[in-house]
Amino acid sequence: MNFYKYQSLGNDFIVFDLLDAPFVQTLRYIRQAQYQGERVRLLCDRRVGVGADGVLIIKKNLEHNLPEVFIFNADGSAAEVCFNGLRCIIHYLHSKRDFPGKFDVIMGGRKIY
């Protein structure tokens, strides 16, 4: 699976873009990350993995038709909000996905403007 690596104010993240992935595949991938934190820990390990402070997974929220971000810390635990991660996601969506200058994102179950 392709990924991007971004950094913001000293924190670096592995970004997975699942916006175009089928809904079932997206749910499976996020559940695996949630319940198999070892995958996230290995990815974030700077000696044997890609190395990062966390993993950000972007998927489409079908209810609101907005991008939704799932955040996992380097230890494999889930997080609700990460503003340095949000900066990376905004930059990624604007530069790689041609999102407009202002748009909403769902993070931690809440709409962030």
Stockholm file with secondary structure:
# STOCKHOLM 1.0

chainA/1-113         MNFYKYQSLGNDFIVFDLLDAPFVQTLRYIRQAQYQGERVRLLCDRRVGVGADGVLIIKKNLEHNLPEVFIFNADGSAAEVCFNGLRCIIHYLHSKRDFPGKFDVIMGGRKIY
#=GR chainA/1-113 SS CCCEEEEETTEEEEEEECTTSCHHHHHHHHHHHHHCHHHHHHHHCTTTSCCCSEEEEEEEETTTTEEEEEEEETTSCEESCCHHHHHHHHHHHHHHSCCCSSCCEEETTEEEC
#=GC SS_cons         CCCEEEEETTEEEEEEECTTSCHHHHHHHHHHHHHCHHHHHHHHCTTTSCCCSEEEEEEEETTTTEEEEEEEETTSCEESCCHHHHHHHHHHHHHHSCCCSSCCEEETTEEEC
//
